Amino acid sequence: MDETAAPRLVVQAGSDCEAEAVVVGVAFAGGGKGKGRAEQQHARSPQAEFKYGCGVRRLVRRLGNSGKWLVDQCICSCLVRDKLRGIVSELFADDNPETQLQGAKSLLKLSNADEDQEDKIDRVRIAEYPQALAGLVRILTLKTENPYLQRHAALTLYILALVQENALRIAKFPGALAALAKLLFVDAGSREREESVKLQADALSALAVIAVVPEAGRMIMETRDALRGLIGLLADYERPDVVDEVCKTFSRLSDGQQNAEMLAASSQFPAALEGLVNLIGVSRSRQNHELLKSAILSLYNLSATEEIQRLR
């Protein structure tokens, strides 16, 4: 729901309830009045922090007879925004990878809300927060020997993209798809190969969920090396879960006539077709029915294109 359209709750600011005004201002200031004051609360003294906590509790009591939605919006919106302010700044800590890692971990935890919370609203709010996506994409492109840092960034993008409007927002963000596509190519270097392979799988998961949105899927196909990276993983038979994820990604990329024709017209199409056909044989020999089903679905989506018709 658009925060700017939410009903505005008025709380009289004063010496004993200033924190309440800040809480409400943050909760309902998506872009309207009150945002400037709240945004200036970058750091609070211990006394102000105590007042802030008391204000939250007082506000909960004051709204005790109000609808649950109003309480959730007031408190959850405030807490998410307040945490984001500090977390996002840590994503840009150039000289301290450990600080960046803590920032990425915190953002991952914040985006991965419990199912009984309004996680969709929180995920949209996180993706819209200034520089949040920029910080995550920046981490993906860092030359670091610490795969955990990039894994947390990739996983956060994956979770945020579970909300379809975020998937398209991430796809349109400069450099996001290119950074994820680059991670499909394992280059262990001095890293532990196991962690590099996990990083590769995390990037694949993010691309797979982004591909659910047709427009975002077309943007993936337009991204340099994205299709080549996916095709390369089709033959990784020792990791059936990864191959299955690739098949699902191809079935999403080819879902709909426009997307199927775009994939079939790609220079990578012959290699993709060969990989899917080979996978059918391997899946049958290993009696992996789930993998077989995923491969067949990808070919089925492509079967309506002229390129496939000519092969019959």
C-alpha positions in Angstrom: 0.0 0.0 0.0 1.2 3.5 -0.8 2.4 5.1 2.4 1.7 8.5 1.1 -2.0 7.6 0.8 -2.2 6.2 4.4 -4.3 8.2 6.9 -2.1 10.6 8.8 -2.1 10.3 12.6 -1.5 13.5 14.4 0.4 13.5 17.7 1.2 16.6 19.5 5.0 17.0 19.8 6.3 18.2 23.1 9.0 17.6 25.7 7.5 14.4 26.9 6.2 12.9 23.7 8.7 14.1 21.0 9.6 10.4 20.3 5.9 9.7 19.5 5.9 12.5 16.9 9.1 11.1 15.3 7.6 7.5 15.3 4.4 8.7 13.6 6.2 11.1 11.3 8.4 8.2 10.0 5.5 5.8 9.7 3.4 8.0 7.6 5.9 10.2 5.8 6.5 8.3 2.6 7.2 11.6 0.9 5.0 14.1 2.6 5.4 16.5 5.5 7.3 15.2 8.5 9.9 13.3 6.5 12.6 15.9 6.8 12.5 16.0 10.6 12.5 12.2 10.9 15.3 11.8 8.4 17.4 14.1 10.5 17.4 11.7 13.4 20.5 9.9 12.1 22.0 9.4 15.6 20.5 9.7 19.0 22.1 10.2 22.4 21.4 7.5 25.1 18.9 9.9 26.6 17.2 10.4 23.2 17.3 6.6 22.6 15.5 6.0 25.9 12.9 8.7 25.0 12.5 7.1 21.6 11.8 3.6 23.1 9.4 5.1 25.7 7.7 6.9 22.8 7.2 3.7 20.9 5.7 1.9 24.0 3.5 4.9 24.8 2.3 5.0 21.2 1.4 1.3 21.4 -0.7 1.9 24.5 -2.4 4.9 23.0 -3.3 3.0 19.9 -4.3 -0.1 21.8 -8.0 0.3 20.9 -7.2 1.0 17.2 -7.2 -1.4 14.4 -4.2 -3.8 14.2 -3.4 -2.4 10.7 -2.8 1.0 12.1 -0.6 -0.2 14.9 1.4 -2.4 12.4 1.8 0.5 10.0 2.9 2.9 12.7 5.4 0.7 14.5 6.7 -1.6 11.8 7.1 1.2 9.3 9.1 3.2 11.8 11.3 0.4 12.9 12.1 -0.8 9.4 13.0 2.7 8.2 15.0 3.4 11.3 17.1 0.3 10.8 17.5 0.9 7.1 19.2 4.3 7.8 22.1 2.7 9.5 22.3 -0.6 7.5 22.5 1.0 4.1 25.3 3.3 5.1 27.3 0.2 6.1 27.0 -1.2 2.5 29.2 1.6 1.3 32.0 1.2 3.9 34.9 1.0 1.4 37.7 0.3 3.8 36.0 -2.2 6.1 34.7 -5.5 4.5 33.6 -6.7 7.9 31.4 -3.7 8.3 30.0 -4.3 4.9 29.3 -7.9 5.7 27.4 -6.9 8.9 25.4 -4.5 6.8 24.6 -7.1 4.2 23.6 -9.6 7.0 21.4 -7.1 8.6 19.6 -6.2 5.4 19.1 -9.9 4.6 17.5 -10.5 8.1 15.3 -7.4 7.7 14.1 -8.4 4.3 13.5 -12.0 5.3 10.6 -11.3 7.7 8.5 -13.9 9.3 5.4 -14.9 7.3 3.1 -13.5 10.0 4.5 -10.1 9.5 3.7 -7.7 6.7 6.8 -8.9 4.9 5.6 -7.8 1.4 5.2 -4.2 2.6 8.6 -4.3 4.2 10.3 -5.8 1.1 8.9 -3.1 -1.1 10.0 -0.4 1.4 13.5 -1.8 1.5 13.8 -1.9 -2.3 12.6 1.7 -2.5 14.9 3.0 0.2 17.5 5.4 -1.2 20.7 3.6 -2.1 19.7 0.2 -0.7 19.8 -1.5 -4.2 22.9 0.5 -5.1 24.7 -0.8 -2.0 23.8 -4.5 -2.8 24.8 -4.2 -6.4 28.1 -2.5 -5.4 28.9 -5.5 -3.1 28.2 -8.0 -5.9 30.8 -6.2 -8.1 33.5 -5.9 -5.4 36.8 -7.8 -6.0 36.8 -9.7 -2.7 38.0 -13.0 -1.6 35.2 -13.2 1.0 32.3 -15.0 -0.7 30.0 -14.5 2.3 29.8 -10.8 1.6 28.5 -11.4 -2.0 26.3 -14.3 -0.9 24.4 -12.1 1.5 23.9 -9.5 -1.1 22.7 -12.0 -3.7 20.3 -13.7 -1.2 18.9 -10.3 -0.2 18.2 -9.5 -3.9 16.5 -12.9 -4.2 14.2 -12.4 -1.2 13.3 -8.8 -2.3 12.5 -10.1 -5.8 9.9 -12.5 -4.4 7.7 -9.4 -4.6 7.1 -9.0 -8.3 7.2 -5.2 -8.3 10.7 -5.5 -6.7 11.7 -8.1 -9.3 11.2 -5.5 -12.1 12.7 -2.7 -10.0 15.9 -4.8 -9.6 16.0 -5.8 -13.3 15.9 -2.1 -14.2 18.5 -1.1 -11.7 21.8 -0.3 -13.5 24.3 -3.1 -13.3 22.1 -5.5 -11.1 21.5 -8.2 -13.8 25.0 -7.9 -15.1 26.5 -8.4 -11.6 24.3 -11.5 -11.0 25.1 -13.0 -14.4 28.8 -12.6 -13.8 28.5 -14.7 -10.7 27.2 -17.6 -12.7 30.8 -18.3 -13.8 32.7 -19.9 -11.0 36.1 -18.5 -10.5 37.3 -19.9 -7.2 40.6 -18.2 -7.1 41.9 -18.3 -3.6 38.4 -18.8 -2.2 37.1 -22.1 -1.0 35.4 -23.7 -4.0 32.5 -24.9 -2.0 31.6 -21.3 -1.0 32.1 -20.1 -4.6 29.7 -22.7 -5.9 27.1 -21.6 -3.3 27.6 -18.0 -4.4 26.9 -19.2 -8.0 23.7 -20.9 -6.8 22.6 -17.8 -4.9 23.0 -15.6 -8.0 21.1 -18.2 -10.0 18.2 -18.2 -7.5 18.0 -14.4 -7.8 17.8 -14.5 -11.6 15.3 -17.3 -11.5 12.8 -15.4 -9.4 13.4 -12.2 -11.3 12.6 -14.1 -14.5 9.0 -14.7 -13.2 8.1 -11.2 -14.5 8.0 -11.3 -18.4 9.5 -7.9 -18.9 12.3 -8.6 -16.4 12.9 -12.0 -18.2 13.5 -10.1 -21.5 15.9 -7.8 -19.7 17.8 -10.9 -18.5 18.1 -12.3 -22.0 19.4 -8.9 -23.1 22.1 -9.0 -20.4 25.5 -10.0 -21.7 26.6 -13.5 -20.7 23.4 -14.2 -18.8 22.2 -16.9 -21.2 25.7 -18.3 -21.7 26.0 -18.6 -17.9 22.7 -20.4 -17.6 23.5 -22.8 -20.5 26.8 -23.7 -18.9 25.0 -24.8 -15.8 22.6 -27.1 -17.7 25.4 -29.7 -17.9 26.3 -29.6 -14.2 24.6 -33.0 -13.7 26.3 -33.5 -10.3 24.2 -30.7 -8.9 20.6 -31.6 -9.9 19.1 -28.9 -7.8 21.1 -26.3 -9.7 20.2 -27.8 -13.1 16.5 -27.9 -12.0 16.7 -24.2 -11.1 18.2 -23.4 -14.5 15.4 -25.3 -16.3 12.8 -23.4 -14.3 14.6 -20.2 -15.3 14.5 -21.1 -19.0 10.8 -22.1 -18.7 10.1 -18.6 -17.2 12.3 -16.8 -19.8 10.4 -18.6 -22.6 6.9 -18.1 -21.1 4.7 -16.3 -23.6 5.1 -15.9 -27.3 7.2 -12.7 -27.2 9.7 -14.1 -24.7 9.9 -17.5 -26.5 10.6 -15.8 -29.8 13.3 -13.6 -28.2 15.0 -16.6 -26.7 14.8 -18.6 -30.0 16.3 -15.6 -31.9 19.3 -15.4 -29.5 22.7 -16.5 -30.7 22.8 -18.7 -27.6 19.6 -20.6 -28.6 21.3 -23.6 -30.4 23.4 -24.3 -27.3 20.4 -23.9 -25.0 18.4 -26.3 -27.2 21.2 -28.9 -27.2 21.6 -28.6 -23.4 17.9 -29.1 -22.8 17.7 -32.1 -25.1 20.7 -33.7 -23.6 19.2 -33.1 -20.1 16.1 -35.1 -21.1 18.3 -38.1 -21.8 20.3 -37.8 -18.6 17.2 -37.3 -16.5 15.6 -40.4 -18.0 18.7 -42.5 -17.4 18.9 -41.3 -13.8 15.2 -41.5 -13.3 15.0 -37.9 -12.1 11.4 -37.2 -12.9 11.4 -33.6 -11.6 14.3 -32.6 -13.7 12.8 -34.3 -16.7 9.6 -32.4 -16.2 11.4 -29.1 -15.9 13.4 -29.7 -19.1 10.3 -30.8 -21.1 8.4 -27.6 -19.9 11.2 -25.4 -21.2 11.1 -27.1 -24.6 7.3 -27.0 -24.6 7.3 -23.2 -24.3 9.7 -23.0 -27.2 7.8 -25.4 -29.4 5.5 -22.7 -30.8 8.4 -20.7 -32.3 9.4 -20.9 -36.0 12.9 -22.0 -35.1 11.6 -25.2 -33.4 9.0 -25.8 -36.0 11.7 -25.9 -38.7 13.5 -28.6 -36.8 10.5 -31.0 -37.1 
